[in-house]
Amino acid sequence: MNSEADTAQARKPEEANFRWNFAVNMMDISFYMLGMNLVSTSTILPLLVSRLTPSKIAVGLVPTLFSLGFLLPQLFTASYAEGLRRKKPFIMWVSGFGERLPWLFIGLAVALFANSSPALTLGLMYFFLLAASTSAGVTTPAWYDLIAKAIPLQYRGLWAGVSFGLGAFMGIAGSALAGTILTEWAFPTNYALCFVLAFIALMFSYWGLSLNREADSPVVKPQTSLWSYFKRLPRLLRRDRNYLAFLISRSVANLGGMASGFFIVYGAERFGVSGAQAGALTATLVGSQTVMNLLWGVLGDRKGHKLVLAGSTFAMALAALAALLIPSPLVLWVIFFMVGAVGAGDNVSGLNIILEFCAPEDRPTYIGLTNTLLAPFRSFAPLIGGWLATWLGYPPLFLVAFLFSLLGGSLLSWWLREPRHEDNTAPLDPGVALASE
């Protein structure tokens, strides 16, 4: 009885701060989305790379580096996050200097060197892009554990939907502004200005993050060596076959995303998409995200996040199929609406579903393990796409992307069991958890 009373007592600060934390985390996400849409990795960054080099593989490196930096470090910091009673101080330090500042440096590099030394500009852009994404990856296990403490299970889909939906709505204005800047300003000042404005938006996001009211974690694990931590991971995969099915299904689905960064380059090469049109297509993408974030969020809360991920994977299949079968510039609007639906599904359910596979004290491990194991598939898929586009052309790229997306969506639909309906409350190591004092 005492332990139950202690647990209830530990939850009281979080419940008291729920509305506040809902609002400030919504501010964090919405301004972060605004900033990232000003330098969209689906439209703006690929177009910038195509101005600096004719290499399609170089275009594919943008999502590859972003994904590798974001996904690979997470498993290495998950154990550290599990040993923190409060995650916010660690998150604030890394996300401020490492995650947001590099976008300003990219803007400066573009402004100073894009005309005189495109190769140097490209190298600096890749370096700072990797720095930003790696810092984001380092903090993600701790950050989403902070979100899980602040936002109860029954509201996480709503919070993600509203937050990312508002961010996408703000991103429509940002995309329109980016399109105007790319059209009206000369290169490279136009791209440099987009990065500076993105940095300003990201600092407003940082302010929202700083306003979180975090309670102590009710259960904290003792710090262990990295080797000891890694040794228990195979046991996790053997014990949880449904989680293993999730990893395999998501890996296949991620391979289907190999075409996402090439839709805008395909449009520019085949239909002569201008800077203003690129901004309009980005607005279509984020407009789709605005609507679909809300719809996916409600669906995830009511029916489970498995259904959201399956639906968004099938949306990617439709985007690739449309690019393959309909040789018209009008199809680009359909494609980018679908790409927005894919991004919204990942925003709402990509992390939320992971929280439902495990006990609360194991959340950083599951988040880190998931994203690290998915990293090769998510990161190298764009490089495979670049190779296919270079040597075989766009139609084979779109065909392969369609097949992988169709298979991934099918596995998520009919092989994976909805984790919300499973008993996932047993901790991995019940004997090592330390009660909060």
Secondary structure, DSSP 8 states (H G I E B T S, - for coil): -HHHHHHHHHHHHHHHTHHHHHHHHHHHHHHHHHHHHHT-TTTHHHHHHHHH---HHHHHHHHHHHHHHHHTTHHHHHHHHHT-S--HHHHHHHIIIIIIHHHHHHHHHHHHHTTT-HHHHHHHHHHHHHHHHHHHHHHHHHHHHHHHHHS-HHHHHHHHHHHHHHHHHHHHHHHHHHHHHHHHS-TTHHHHHHHHHHHHHHHHHHHHHHT------SEE-----HHHHHHTHHHHHHH-HHHHHHHHHHHHHHHGGGGGGGHHHHHHHHH---HHHHHHHHHHHHHHHHHHHHHHHHHHHHH-HHHHHHHHHHHHHHHHHHHHH--STTHHHHHHHHHHHHHHHHHHHTTHHHHTTS-GGGHHHHHHHHHHHHHHHHHHHHHHHHHHHHHT-HHHHHHHHHHHHHHHHHHHHHTS--GGGS---S-S-TTT-EE--
